[in-house]
């Protein structure tokens, strides 16, 4: 039996219940995995609320790291005892689970279980944003909203490592200080300052090549006003609520802009690309250029508190659950 968080009806954090669940044996193409650490991400809240409908009941969570306990028929590239990590596979809030090997990557010795659980979803999100959605290069100016958050801190560090000038926004002086320490050359406290005006001031009117926006409603359409002609608006989340009634014509009036809403699930669907992305992430973390700040740890039984802290913007960096 495995202690697991189960959701029988979508809603607030209180709908998550801890239960004993029979795991069983792995089927073809599967392994049985014992978690050492579990990642907590904002997308978990969307699943819990029903924004991404799942058959009920279900176990939330999309990310984790641990050891393989058993392998199913046809599994060739993994063996019992392998250290592995994964993302984009719902059901991680548990001690043990069955999981398809197509979602797994082997953890290098240089990466801990906690790092693996904390960085797969956020790190691979940063990878596709910086290295594929808009290929950041030396001399670019990038704007990162929620720069003290899990993805934001990685975007700041990695963006700086790529030679970009990073402008970060955050909602308090403390969070601005965290973003600056992570590599943002300029920080804007959007609870007190007009970030559009500050971006124009910082860039002397030239504005940014790309805006990475995981906030959504509260930063739109201001984000578009921070872009130079032909700039890219890359939306990857909606922590403040979804963007309503997007009018594509606004892109022409604000400078022939580009706008995109990519998701990690699409990138991860291609196994070769997924492996390449993971290797790129592991390389930059192992080099020390990008550090994985794990600033909060919660027990599995305290998952309600974890969700409340995340939703209340009371967390910085990465948060993990220890089963």
C-alpha positions in Angstrom: 0.0 0.0 0.0 1.1 3.5 -0.7 0.1 6.7 1.1 -1.4 8.8 -1.7 -3.2 12.1 -2.0 -6.6 11.6 -3.7 -9.1 14.1 -5.1 -12.7 12.9 -5.4 -14.2 16.3 -6.3 -12.3 19.3 -7.7 -12.2 22.6 -5.8 -10.1 24.2 -3.0 -7.1 22.8 -1.3 -9.3 21.0 1.2 -10.5 18.5 -1.4 -7.1 16.7 -1.2 -7.3 13.6 1.1 -4.6 11.2 2.1 -5.5 7.6 1.5 -3.9 4.1 1.3 -3.8 3.0 -2.3 -2.8 -0.4 -3.7 -0.1 0.1 -6.3 0.2 -3.3 -7.9 2.8 -4.5 -10.4 4.1 -2.6 -13.4 2.5 -3.5 -16.7 4.2 -3.5 -20.2 6.3 -0.4 -20.6 5.9 0.6 -17.0 8.0 0.6 -13.8 7.2 0.8 -10.1 8.8 3.9 -8.6 9.4 4.8 -5.0 9.5 8.6 -4.6 12.3 10.3 -2.7 11.0 13.8 -3.5 7.9 15.2 -5.2 7.7 18.5 -7.1 5.0 21.1 -6.3 4.0 23.4 -9.2 1.3 25.9 -9.9 -0.2 23.6 -12.6 -1.1 21.2 -9.8 -3.5 23.8 -8.5 -5.1 24.0 -12.0 -5.6 20.2 -12.0 -7.0 20.4 -8.5 -9.5 23.1 -9.4 -10.6 21.3 -12.5 -9.1 23.6 -15.2 -7.5 20.4 -16.7 -10.3 17.9 -16.1 -9.3 14.4 -15.0 -11.4 11.2 -14.4 -12.3 11.2 -10.7 -10.9 10.2 -8.3 -7.3 11.0 -9.2 -3.9 11.7 -7.6 -2.5 15.2 -8.4 1.1 16.1 -9.0 3.2 16.0 -12.2 6.7 15.7 -11.1 9.0 13.5 -8.9 12.2 11.7 -8.4 13.1 8.4 -6.9 14.2 4.8 -7.4 12.9 2.0 -9.6 11.6 -0.9 -7.6 10.4 -3.2 -10.4 10.1 -3.2 -14.1 7.4 -4.4 -16.5 7.6 -6.4 -19.7 9.4 -4.8 -22.6 11.3 -2.2 -20.5 14.9 -2.2 -21.8 16.5 1.2 -21.0 15.9 1.1 -17.3 16.6 -1.4 -14.5 15.8 -1.9 -10.8 17.7 0.6 -8.7 18.0 3.3 -11.3 17.7 6.9 -10.0 15.2 8.6 -12.2 13.1 11.8 -12.4 10.1 12.8 -14.5 7.5 15.4 -15.2 4.3 15.6 -17.3 3.0 12.4 -15.7 0.0 13.1 -13.4 -0.1 11.2 -10.1 3.1 12.1 -8.2 1.6 13.0 -4.8 2.3 9.5 -3.3 4.9 7.3 -1.8 5.0 4.8 -4.7 3.4 4.6 -8.1 3.4 2.9 -11.5 4.6 5.1 -14.4 5.3 4.7 -18.1 9.1 4.7 -18.9 8.5 7.2 -21.7 8.2 10.0 -19.1 11.4 9.0 -17.2 14.9 10.3 -17.5 17.9 8.9 -15.6 19.3 11.3 -13.0 23.1 11.9 -13.3 25.1 11.5 -10.1 25.6 15.2 -10.1 21.9 15.8 -9.6 20.2 15.0 -6.2 16.7 13.5 -5.8 15.5 16.9 -4.4 17.0 18.8 -7.3 15.5 16.3 -9.8 12.0 16.6 -8.2 12.2 20.4 -8.0 13.6 21.2 -11.4 12.2 18.9 -14.1 8.9 20.8 -14.8 10.3 24.3 -14.0 13.7 23.6 -15.6 12.4 22.1 -18.8 9.9 25.0 -19.0 12.8 27.4 -18.8 14.6 25.3 -21.4 11.9 25.5 -24.0 11.3 29.2 -23.3 14.9 30.3 -23.5 16.3 27.8 -26.0 13.4 27.1 -28.3 10.4 29.4 -28.1 12.7 32.5 -28.3 16.4 31.6 -28.6 18.0 34.0 -26.3 21.4 35.2 -27.2 24.1 37.5 -25.9 22.9 41.1 -26.1 19.2 40.4 -25.9 17.0 42.1 -23.3 14.4 39.9 -21.7 11.6 40.6 -19.2 10.7 38.0 -16.7 7.5 38.4 -14.7 7.3 36.7 -11.2 11.1 36.6 -11.3 11.3 35.3 -7.7 9.1 32.3 -8.5 10.2 28.8 -9.4 10.4 29.2 -13.2 11.3 32.9 -12.8 14.5 32.3 -10.9 15.7 29.8 -13.5 14.9 32.2 -16.3 16.9 34.9 -14.5 19.9 32.6 -14.0 19.9 30.9 -17.4 19.1 34.1 -19.2 22.2 35.8 -17.6 24.3 32.8 -18.4 23.3 33.1 -22.1 24.5 36.8 -22.1 21.1 38.5 -21.9 20.2 41.6 -19.9 17.5 40.3 -17.5 14.8 42.6 -16.2 12.7 40.9 -13.5 9.4 41.9 -11.9 8.2 40.8 -8.5 5.6 41.8 -5.9 7.7 42.9 -2.9 11.1 44.3 -2.1 12.1 40.9 -0.6 11.2 39.1 -3.8 12.9 41.7 -5.9 16.1 41.2 -3.9 15.9 37.4 -4.6 15.4 38.0 -8.3 18.4 40.4 -8.4 20.6 37.8 -6.6 19.5 35.2 -9.2 20.8 37.3 -12.1 18.2 40.0 -12.9 20.3 43.1 -13.7 17.2 45.3 -13.1 14.2 44.6 -10.8 10.8 46.2 -10.7 8.4 45.9 -7.7 5.1 45.9 -9.6 3.1 46.3 -6.4 4.6 49.9 -6.2 5.8 50.7 -9.7 4.4 50.9 -13.2 6.4 48.1 -14.8 5.7 49.4 -18.4 7.1 52.8 -17.6 10.1 51.3 -15.7 11.0 49.0 -18.6 10.9 52.0 -21.0 13.1 53.9 -18.6 15.6 51.0 -18.0 15.9 50.3 -21.8 16.0 54.0 -22.8 12.9 53.4 -24.9 14.2 50.5 -26.8 12.2 47.9 -24.8 12.6 44.1 -24.7 13.2 41.4 -27.2 11.0 38.9 -25.3 8.6 38.9 -22.4 8.3 35.6 -20.4 4.9 35.8 -18.6 3.6 33.2 -16.2 1.3 35.7 -14.4 -1.4 36.2 -17.0 -4.3 38.6 -16.4 -2.6 41.0 -14.1 0.4 41.7 -16.5 -1.6 41.8 -19.8 -1.7 43.8 -22.0 1.1 45.7 -20.2 3.6 43.0 -21.3 3.0 43.9 -24.9 3.9 47.5 -24.2 7.3 46.3 -23.0 8.2 44.8 -26.4 10.2 46.4 -29.2 8.9 45.9 -32.8 8.9 42.2 -33.8 9.3 41.2 -30.1 7.9 38.0 -28.7 5.3 37.6 -26.0 5.7 34.2 -24.5 2.8 33.3 -22.1 3.4 30.1 -20.1 1.0 30.4 -17.2 -1.8 32.4 -15.6 -1.1 32.6 -11.9 -3.3 35.8 -11.6 -6.0 34.3 -13.8 -6.4 33.7 -17.6 -6.0 36.4 -20.2 -9.5 37.3 -21.4 -10.6 37.8 -25.0 -7.3 38.0 -26.7 -7.6 40.3 -29.7 -5.0 39.3 -32.3 -5.2 42.7 -33.9 -3.5 44.3 -30.9 -0.2 42.6 -32.1 -0.2 44.8 -35.2 -0.9 48.0 -33.5 1.8 47.5 -30.9 4.6 46.8 -33.4 4.1 43.6 -35.4 4.6 41.5 -32.3 4.6 37.7 -32.0 2.6 36.0 -29.2 2.7 32.3 -28.3 1.3 30.0 -25.6 3.5 26.9 -25.6 3.3 24.0 -23.1 5.8 21.5 -21.9 3.5 18.6 -22.7 3.9 19.3 -26.5 7.7 19.4 -26.3 7.9 16.3 -24.0 5.8 14.3 -26.4 8.8 13.8 -28.7 11.1 11.4 -26.8 14.3 12.5 -28.6 13.6 16.1 -28.0 12.7 15.4 -24.4 16.0 13.7 -23.8 17.9 16.5 -25.5 16.1 19.1 -23.3 16.8 17.1 -20.1 20.5 16.8 -21.0 20.7 20.6 -21.7 19.1 21.3 -18.3 21.3 18.8 -16.4 24.4 20.3 -18.1 23.6 23.9 -17.1 22.7 22.9 -13.5 25.8 20.7 -13.1 28.0 23.6 -14.3 26.7 25.7 -11.5 25.5 28.5 -13.8 21.9 27.6 -12.8 21.2 26.6 -9.2 18.0 25.0 -8.0 16.8 26.9 -4.9 14.6 24.7 -2.8 13.2 27.1 -0.3 10.2 25.2 1.1 9.7 21.5 2.1 6.4 20.0 3.1 5.5 16.5 4.3 3.0 14.6 2.1 0.4 14.9 4.9 0.8 18.7 4.8 0.0 19.1 1.1 -3.0 21.4 1.8 -0.6 23.8 3.6 1.7 23.5 0.6 -1.0 24.4 -1.9 -2.2 27.3 0.3 1.3 28.7 0.5 1.8 28.4 -3.3 -1.6 30.0 -4.2 -1.0 32.8 -1.6 2.4 33.7 -3.3 4.1 32.9 0.0 6.8 30.8 -1.6 10.0 31.6 -3.5 12.0 29.3 -5.7 11.1 25.7 -5.7 8.9 23.8 -3.2 9.0 20.0 -2.7 7.0 17.4 -0.9 8.8 14.7 1.0 6.8 11.4 1.0 
